[in-house]
Amino acid sequence: MSRHVVITGLGPTSAVGLGIEPTWQAAIEGRTAISPIESFDPSSFDCRIAAEIIGFRAQKYVPKWYRKATKVMARDIGLAVAGADLAARDAGIKTRATTDNGEDRSYSSQRMGAHIGAGLIAAELDELTSGLAEARDANGAFDIHQWGQEGMQHLTPLWLLKYLPNMLACHVTILHDAQGPSNTITCTEASAGLSIGESLRVIQRGDADMCFCGGADSKLNPTEFLRLLMTGRYNTTEENDPQLAVRPFCQTAAGSIIGEGGAIVVLEARDTFEQRRAQDKPMGYAEIVGFGAAQSINRNAKNLLPDPNGSGIDNAISIAIGEAGIDPQQIDLVIPTGIGHPDSDRAEVAALKRVFGDYLSKLPVIPNKALFGNCSAGAGGLDACIAAKALAEQTLPAIVNCKQPWPGLASGTTATRPADLRYALICSCGLGGQIAALVLKRYDNASS
């Protein structure tokens, strides 16, 4: 486990934009992309706004020889494929999908892995109802026997391949010919962070030199949208103005807003990265020096919410900081889950207080869900991109919609500002209690 691991490519996809530059620009401007829903009629729902990616087409992010395969990609899969393409190009990685010269690849196929977080992909209603319409009895009621005999025949033969969570990693590995260790993690908001941790361990133990990791998710489907609203974690108040609807770590928070997207990032072993860096001169963003995972238990809320005292959250954070070999007071930036739900945010703040003590009142804690909503399985990937970019740019992003921060936090709404940043902490708390924490360290691009 002695190998150092560097984040070298960032591929965020969200409503604020596709790629690290538009994402970072939105972060430093504090610009939200939450707006009225366009992809379906939301008038019958209690919430009618979301952070929606407008005009996305997966075909733009795959080579010509693979474009037919986009027909069996649900939106979540397409977003992961786009994120991997953006991350590979940002890192200067030459793979099967990014170069026509098979001998000019940065890594052999066997030394490339993929670990990608995914959500439960809901079927598109138009496809599903075309089959259901034919599965009726003589009285017009749904008949399960007719569904098996007639209804399913109206679905395309490869229908199920659009909706399997492992298809995100499947398509990414096929496109980039990554034949090393591959896995899929489905732990809601913790998925991307846990997937990054999985890639970290795979590279550290020498089973791969480079990995695609992170996550992507899209809940802008009527059935998924309804399911999430029923958890009670989302803002359904009448005054949910898109610009002010999500107020992370603010005492006036009324709930989160559903977003879509996420991020794929490229991790490389530092030794192999610096070997290819001599030729390609790519940039390294940050080194991952600590990873922790834990579980929060809240039986009273059936684990829809974390333990109100932050138990489990503080455990994951402490493990990550301990592995980094630093004191909590050496952390310069925290990007928390911060979904904007009062109970969830309160638990996370309680955990941060227990880990950092009085130092928390001086520590920049910058949630970003006010910009692009809660992207569920992709959320931690976006957090990792912003943290890595902040370290590389030595700049703190803006804090948005936090006029009344919880007691003990450093400050409320702030503008972007320069800062001396060495270590950043990312915390991802998932619906169900799974938690991932990562510590990133500023990468010195002048090293050799």
N, C-alpha and C positions, 0 to 999 in steps of 0.2 A: 504493500500500500504506500510505497515511497514516491510514486510518480506524481509530479505536479500537473494540474489540469487547468487549461486556460479556455475562457470563452472567446472565440475568435470571429464568430459570425452571428448576426442578429436578424431574425426574420419575423417581426411583429405584423399581425394582420388584425385590424380593428376598425371601428367606425371612424376613427380620426385619420386613418390612412393605411396604406400598405407599404411596409418598409420602415427602417429605423429613422430615416430623416423626417418624414411627416409625423411620425409618432413622437419623436423627441421635440419637434417644434411645438406640437400641441401641449406637451408636458411643461415646457418652459413658458408657454403663453398662458397656461391654465385654461385651455379652450375645450369645452365639452362638445361631444358629437351626439348627445342624446336629443331625439326629436320625435315627432309623431310617426307611428309605424306606417310603412308603405307596402310591405310585402303581403299583407292580408288585412282584411277588415277587422279592426280591433274594437268596434263600437259596442259589442256585447261583453267586453271584458272590463274589469274594474280599473285596469291600467291600460293606457293606450299610447304609451311612449316607450321607446327602447333606443339602444345604441346599435343601429342597423348599418351594415356595410352595403352601400348602394352601388349597383352596377358591377358587382363582382362576377368574373368569369374565370373558371379554373383553366380553361384552354390557353390562356395567356401565359401560364406558368409551366407548361409542359412542352417538350419537343414535338415536332409534327408527327413523329412515328408513334406517339402515345396518346394523341388527342381523342381517338375513338374510346379509349378507356374512361374518359371523363363522363361518358354517358352512364356509367355505373358508379359514379361518385356522388354521394350525398354532399350537401353543402359543407358539413364538418370536414369531410375528407378533402374536398377541394381547398379549403382554407389551410389544412395541414400541408398539402402539396405545395401551395403557394408560399407558405412560410418557409418550407425547406429549401425551395428554389431561391428565395430572397436571402436566406441565411448563408447558403453555399456561395452565392455570388458575393455577398458582403465579406465573407471570409477569404475569398479568392480560391476556394476549393474547386478543383477540376474533377468532375465525376462523369459518369455515363451520360447524365442529363445536361451537363453544362459544357461539355466539350465533344467535338466530333472525332477527336483523335484518341482512340482507345489506349494508346501507349503513353499518352501525356497526362494520365490521371495522377492526382496528388497522393492517393493511397490505393493499395491493393484492395480488392473487394472484401477479402477475408478480414481486413483490419478496420472495417467500417461497421458501426452498429447503429441501432435506432431504438429509442425508448420514448414513446409518445403517449401523453395523457389524452383520454377521450371520454365523452359523455355517452349517455344512452340516446342513440340516434332515433328520432321519431320518423315514422314513414310519412311521405308526402300524401296529403289527403286525396288529391286527384287520382293518384295511383291506387291507393287502398280502396276508395269508394267505387272505382270501376269494377273491382271484383265483388265488393259487397252488394252492389246493385243486382248482381246475377245470382246471389245466394239467398233467395227468398222462397217461401213456400207458397201454396195456392192462395193463401190469404194476404200475401204481401209482407209477411213478417220474416225476419232473419231466421235462416235455418242452417245450423252448423253442418248438417249433412250435405246440403247444397253447396256450402262453402267449399267443402273438400272435393265434391264431385264436379262443380261447375265454376264457382267463383274464383278459385285459385288459378284456373286456366286463363283468366284474363290478366294475370300478372306476367311480366316478362320473365323468361327463364332465369335470368341473373338478378332478379328483383332483390333477393335477400342480401346480395353482395354490396348493395348500396348502404346497408344499415347495420353492418357488423362493426362494433367499435375497433376491432383490430385492423380494419381496413385502412385506417390512417397510416399506421406504421407499414402496412403491407405495400401500399402504393409508393410511399417514400422510399422504401428499400428497393423496390423494383426499378423505379426511375433512376436512382443513383447507384444501383448495383451494390448495395450494402449487404454483404453476406455474413457479417459478424453477428454478435448477440443482439436479439431484438425482443422487445416486450411491449405490452400495452397495459396502462394503469388507469383504472376507472374509479377515482376517489373524489369526484366533484372538484371543488376549488383547490384541493391539495394535489390533484393529478399531475399537473405540470411540474410542480416542485419536486414531487416524489420521482417523477421520470428523469428530471435533471440529476437528482441524487443517484438514481440507478445507473445512468451513463457515467457519472463520476466514479462510482465504484468499479464498473467494468473496465474503464481506462486505467484506474489506479492499480488494479490487479493484473494488468497486462493482457487482457483478453481482446482489447481493441486499442487503436491509436486515435480514432476520431469517431464521434457519435453525433447523430441528429437527436435532439431531445426537446421536451417542452410539451405543448398541448394545444388543442383547438376544439372549439365547441360552437354550436349554433342552436339556440333555443327559440328562434323566431319561426316557430311552427305552432299552429293553434293548439295542438294537443300538448306539446311540451310547455308552451307558454302557460296554459291553464294549470298544468301540474305544478309548475314552480310558484305560481301565484297562490296556490292552495297551501304552500308551506308557511305563509304568513310573513315571509322575510322581505317582501317587496312593497314599494310605496304605491298604495292605492288611494291615497287621499285626493280630494277634489282639487287641491291647490298644487298638484305636482307639476309645476312649471318645469319644462325640460332643463332649463339652465340651472335650476336650484333643487331639482328633485332628489339628487343624491348628495348627502351631507355627511361624509365619513368622519367619525370621531368627534362629531358635533353633538351637543346636548339636545339640539332640535331635530335630530335625524328621525325620519319617518319610514325608512326602509330603503332597499336597494332598487335598482332598475336593471332589467335584463339586457345584456349586451351579447354580441357575437364576435368570435375571433379567437385570438390567442397569439402564440408565438412559437416558432421553432428556433432553437439556437444551436450553433455548432460548438462542440467541445473538442479540444485536441490535447493530447499529451504535450507538455511543454517541450520535451526533447525533440519530438518529431515536428512540432510546429516551428521551432526555431531552425531546424534543418531546412524546411521548405521556405521559411521566411527569408533566408539568405538569397533565394532565387526570386520569389514572388513579391517580397517586401510587403506582406499584409500587416494589418494592425491587430494587436491583441487588446481586448477590452478590459478583462479582469481575470484574476485567478480564483478558482473556487477552493477555499481553504477549510471550510467546515460544512457539515451536513448533519442534520438531526431530524428524526421522525418520531412521532408519538401519537397517542390517542386521548382525546378528551371524552369523558363520560358524563352525561347529564340525563339520568333516567327520568327525571320529572318532565323533561321536554322531549322524551323519546329520541334524544340525540339530534333533534332538529336544530338545537342551539348548543354551543359549547358550555362546559361547566362555568357558572357565573363568576367563579373565583379565578378563572384562567388556568386551572389545573390541566396539565397535559401540554398546553401551549407553552408555558414557561419551561417545561421539561425539554421539548424539542429545541427551543432557543438555546437553553443552557448547554445541551449536547453539542450543537453546532459551534457555539462560541468556544467550548472546551476543546473541540477538535482543532479549531483554528489556533489554539495555544495563546489566546489573548485574554485580557480582562474585559468585562462588559464596557468599562469606561473608554475602551479604545474604539468602539463602534462609533462611526461618524454620521451614519444615515440609516434610518429604518424605513423600509417600505412594507407596511403591514397588509393584511387582507383588507381590512377597513371597508366592508361592503356598504356601510351606511344604515345598518339595522341596529337599533339601540342596544339590544341584548347581546348581539354578536360583538359589537364594538366595545361594549363595557367589559366583556370577558377578556378581550385581547388587551385592552388597556391595563386591566388588573394583572395580567401576566407580565406585561412590560414593566410595570411598577415593581413587581417582585424580583425581576431579573436586574433591573437597572437602578432601583432605589431613587435617591434624590437626583442622580445624574439624568434621569428621564426629563426633568424640567429644562435641561440644556440641550437635549438631543433632538435633532430634526427628525420628526416622524411624519412621513409624507405619503398618505394613501392616494391612489389615483383612480378609484372607481367612479369618481364624479366626471371623469373625462370620457370613458368608454364603457361604463356600466360594469356589471358582474358577468364576465365571460366564462364562468364556471370552470370546466376542465382546462381552459386556456388561460385563466386569470394569472396563475403563477408565472407563466412564460412571459407575459407582458410585464409583470413586475421585475423579472430578471433582466429584461431588455433595458428598462428604464434605470435600474440600479447600475448595470454594467456601463451604460452610456454616461450616467452621472459621474462615475469614477473616472472614466476616460476623459470627460470634459471638465472635471473638477468644478462642477456646477450643481447646485441644488435646484430641482424643479419647483414649480409653484405649488402651494397648498391651496386647494379650491374648496369653497363652500363650508368653511369651518370657523364661523364667527364666534361660536361659544364652545371652545374645546373642553373635553373632559378634564377635570382637575388633575394636575400633575404633568400635563403635556406642556411642551415648550412654548407653543404659540398657536394661534389660529391661522386664518387665511393670510398667506404671504406671497410676495412676488418671487420669481426666480432670482438667485444670487450666487456669486462665486463662493467657493469654499475649499478648504484644504481637506480632501476626502481620501482616506486610506482604506477604511473597512466599511462595508455596507451589509446590513442584515435584511433578509427577505423572509417574511413569515406567511405561510399559506394555510388557512384553516378551512377545512371542507365540511360541507353539509353531511353529517354523519359522524363527525368528530375526528377524522384523520387530519394530521398536521405535518407539514414539512417546513423546515427552516434551513436556510443557506446563508453562509457568510462568504462574501466576495472581497477580494483584496485588489487594490489598484495594481494594474500590470505595468511594469516598467518596459516600455517599448525600446528603450535605449540598450537593454541588456542583450547579450548574445549567447 
